[in-house]
Amino acid sequence: MLQEPGHPKDKRVHPTQKPLGLMAWVVANYTNEGDVILDPYCGSGTTCVACIQLGRHFIGIEKEHKYVEIARRRVREAQNTLFAGATP
């Protein structure tokens, strides 16, 4: 199962935050690589992070500025981790 570096299981930044492993399982089992996933209630960006890790594109929508900033940070971290492991 995919693990999110730097984010312990019990650390939550959103009141209804889902575990990354759960969202990765859903994305992996119900979508195909390269698909575009829409998350209209993006919250802290867990689905977006799962999409990055699994080679899916995503559109995340969130109205609360506080959570938009958290999601942006998590997406940047996931992208940096992905690109750091890429070979030229």
Backbone as a ProteinNet text record, in pm:
[ID]
protein_1_A
[PRIMARY]
MLQEPGHPKDKRVHPTQKPLGLMAWVVANYTNEGDVILDPYCGSGTTCVACIQLGRHFIGIEKEHKYVEIARRRVREAQNTLFAGATP
[TERTIARY]
84.6	0	88.7	46.2	123.7	120.6	231.5	240.6	280.3	231.2	260.8	377.9	493.3	608.7	583.5	623.6	613.5	477.2	381	246.7	203.4	224.6	184.1	34.8	-4.3	-144.9	-238.7	-196.4	-287.4	-284.6	-199.4	-194.8	-299	-395.8	-501.6	-496.8	-514.5	-517.7	-656	-748.6	-886	-977.1	-1091.2	-1175.2	-1227.9	-1242.7	-1291.5	-1187.4	-1062.2	-953.1	-953	-940.3	-935	-790	-764.1	-627.6	-580	-454.7	-399.9	-409.8	-382.3	-389.8	-527.5	-632	-768.9	-796.4	-761	-787.4	-703.1	-580.7	-496.9	-560.2	-616.5	-682.8	-801	-882	-998.3	-952.7	-855.9	-806.4	-746.9	-665.9	-600.4	-700.6	-807	-900.9	-1018.5	-1043.6	-1159.6	-1126.3	-997.8	-956.7	-838.9	-804.9	-690.9	-582.6	-457.9	-348	-377.4	-354.1	-380.2	-519.3	-610.9	-745.3	-738.7	-843.8	-859.2	-964.1	-925.7	-1012.8	-1059.8	-1189.5	-1246.3	-1280.9	-1226.8	-1262	-1325	-1458.6	-1525	-1524.2	-1478.8	-1467.2	-1327.2	-1229.5	-1088.2	-1033.5	-1082.7	-1032.6	-882.8	-812.1	-667.1	-588.1	-656.5	-588.6	-545.2	-601.8	-559.6	-580.5	-694.1	-719.1	-620.4	-587.9	-491.2	-353.8	-311.8	-183	-184.1	-293.1	-304	-294.8	-357.9	-352	-209.1	-135.8	3.3	84.2	68.1	145.3	111	-10.6	-56.7	-66.2	-15.2	-12.8	-146.5	-229.9	-356.8	-349	-427.7	-442.9	-559.2	-565.4	-672.9	-717.3	-839.7	-895.9	-952.5	-900.6	-947	-1015.9	-1132.4	-1210	-1232.2	-1199.8	-1220.7	-1250.3	-1353.2	-1391	-1324.6	-1279.4	-1218	-1070.7	-1035.4	-898.7	-795.2	-826.2	-734.8	-696.9	-794.6	-768.7	-708.8	-740.9	-677.5	-526.2	-482.1	-338.2	-274.3	-343.5	-291.9	-282.5	-386.7	-386.3	-274.4	-255.1	-146.7	-10.7	10.5	137.7	156.8	53.1	63.4	86.4	21.2	40.8	184.5	236	376.3	472	449.2	535.9	530.3	410.9	396.7	465.9	452.5	519	670.3	718.7	863	917.8	844.3	885.7	887.7	786.5	779.1	894.1	919	1025.1	1164.3	1178.2	1308	1348.6	1247.9	1276.2	1287.4	1259.1	1265.3	1409.2	1435.7	1569.3	1569.3	1674.4	1679	1693.6
-118.3	0	124	226.3	350	421.9	475.6	553.3	695.7	787.6	928.4	968.6	1000.9	1037.1	1162.6	1158.7	1276.7	1302.3	1215	1234.5	1107.6	1100.8	982	956.6	832.2	794.4	876.3	905.4	973	1124.8	1180.9	1326.2	1368	1443.2	1489	1641.3	1692.7	1837.1	1882.8	1787.5	1816.3	1724.6	1773.9	1693.4	1563.4	1556.8	1433.8	1374	1399.2	1351.2	1198.5	1147.4	1002.9	957.4	833.5	780.9	772.6	808.5	803.6	662.4	561.8	424.5	388.2	435.4	409.4	477	604.1	676.9	621.7	578.5	517.4	387.1	309.1	184.3	212	311.9	347.7	392.5	482.1	532.4	418.9	334.2	224.2	122.3	96.2	-8.8	37.1	167.2	215.1	314.3	334.7	423.1	359.2	419	372.5	478.6	435.6	530.1	629	757.4	862.8	923.2	860.7	916.1	1049.5	1129	1253.7	1227.4	1252.2	1228.6	1363.9	1379.9	1501.9	1477.8	1562	1558.8	1693.8	1702.4	1830.9	1879.9	1795.2	1832.7	1793.8	1860.1	1822.1	1820.9	1907.5	1911.5	1931.7	1840.6	1855.2	1791.9	1740.8	1695.5	1549.4	1465.5	1326	1254.9	1275.1	1211.3	1261	1388	1445.1	1380.7	1360.9	1296.6	1152.9	1081.1	944.2	943.1	1038.5	1047.5	1069.3	1156.4	1181.9	1053.1	983.7	862.6	750.5	753.1	643.7	679.4	796.6	832.9	875.1	934.3	989.2	1141	1204.5	1349.9	1380.2	1502	1532.2	1676.2	1698.5	1832	1831	1917.8	1926.3	2059.6	2056.4	2177.8	2186.4	2300.7	2323.3	2470.6	2502.5	2642.2	2706.8	2626.3	2681.1	2710.9	2838.4	2881.2	2806.4	2784.7	2714	2577.4	2504.5	2370.7	2374.5	2477.6	2494.2	2503.6	2582.8	2598.4	2467.6	2393.9	2264.5	2168.1	2162.7	2073.2	2110.7	2238.5	2282	2236.4	2249.3	2206.8	2056.3	1980.2	1834.5	1790.7	1857.4	1825.5	1856.2	1972.9	2006.7	1903.3	1864.3	1764.3	1631.3	1590	1463.7	1472.4	1586.4	1604.1	1605.3	1674.7	1678.9	1539.6	1462	1325.1	1240.3	1256.3	1179.5	1215.6	1345.5	1389.7	1360.1	1359	1327.6	1183.5	1095.6	955	923.1	1020.3	997.6	997.4	914.3	910.4	989.4	1066.8	1150.3	1068.2
0	0	0	-69.2	-76.3	57.5	94.9	218.2	183	257.3	234.9	322.4	261.6	343	425.3	550.8	635.9	695.5	671.1	725.3	797.4	929.5	1005	989.6	1001.5	985.1	1072.3	1195.4	1287.6	1274.4	1190.7	1173.3	1069.1	1111.5	1021.9	1013.3	893	872.8	826.9	816	775.1	856.7	902	990.4	929.5	797.2	734	639.9	667.7	582.8	575.3	453.4	431.4	429.5	466.7	460.3	314.6	292.3	156.9	100	180.3	131.3	78.4	146	101.5	-32.4	-42.8	-167.2	-282	-252.7	-355.9	-404.1	-312.1	-349.8	-442.8	-408	-490	-628.5	-633.5	-762	-844.6	-782.9	-855	-908.8	-833.1	-871	-956.4	-962.2	-1036	-1147	-1173.4	-1282.7	-1355.4	-1468	-1546.4	-1548.7	-1564.8	-1574.7	-1687.3	-1659.1	-1756.5	-1748.1	-1674.8	-1658.1	-1584.6	-1600.1	-1524.6	-1416.6	-1291.7	-1176.9	-1123.2	-1106.3	-1050	-903.7	-816.4	-674.9	-641.2	-642.6	-622.2	-477.3	-385.8	-244.6	-199	-253.9	-245.1	-102.8	-17.5	120	123.8	189.8	205	90.8	-11.3	-132.3	-136.2	-51.1	-46.2	-179.8	-242.5	-372.1	-476.3	-472.5	-567.2	-550.9	-427.1	-399.6	-451.6	-428.8	-479.8	-631.7	-696.4	-842.6	-891.4	-826.8	-864.6	-852	-741.7	-717.3	-814.8	-868.4	-954.3	-1101.9	-1140.4	-1281.8	-1339.2	-1254.8	-1301.7	-1298.3	-1382.5	-1378.5	-1284.2	-1234.5	-1140.9	-1151.5	-1111.8	-1093.1	-951.3	-866.7	-729.2	-705.6	-646	-617.4	-466.4	-409.4	-266.1	-245	-166.1	-145.5	-24.1	71.4	192.7	167.8	172.8	142.4	226.8	352.9	443.4	386.7	335.6	283.7	143.1	67.1	-64.9	-47.4	48.6	72	119	204.4	250.5	132.6	50.4	-65.7	-162.7	-186.4	-275.9	-224	-93.9	-34.9	-51.6	-22.2	-33.7	-178.2	-272.6	-414.9	-455.2	-414.2	-445.7	-387.9	-263.2	-199.7	-275	-315	-389	-524.8	-592.7	-722.1	-704.9	-602.7	-578.2	-548.3	-470.3	-438.4	-564.6	-648.5	-773.2	-865.8	-883	-974	-918.8	-787.6	-726.8	-755.6	-769.9	-796.5	-945	-1032.1	-1176.8	-1225	-1323.3	-1383	-1512.1	-1536.4	-1658.3	-1783.8
[MASK]
++++++++++++++++++++++++++++++++++++++++++++++++++++++++++++++++++++++++++++++++++++++++

